[in-house]
């Protein structure tokens, strides 16, 4: 198998192993992960605090999968702080593993990650 295909396979394994609810930025990200994740919460125009309050009322642990660029990392960091302050555990290891493989593949957006996996 070629390197790109191996990276895509690693990414698919990481995503298939996700059991916690996943927070994404928008509908395209939601669509990209829908075949692999059973519970997806999209930000969809809510304030960060509104989203954090919504999530904290429903889930004890989540994975934040914002884009893997500077803006997405900043957003994930802010949301992480809010959620932790409301008692929600954050699975940061899965985000870190997924980000590492996606960046190696040359993908920094969640919606592009879905397309890459479909092309496998």
Secondary structure, 3 states (H helix, E strand, C coil): CCHHHHHHHHHHHHHHCCCCEEEECCHHHHHHHCCCCCCEEECCCCCHHHHHHHHHHHCCEEEECCCCCHHHHHHHHHHHHHHHHCCCEECHHHHHHHHHHHHHHCCCCHHHHHHHHHCC
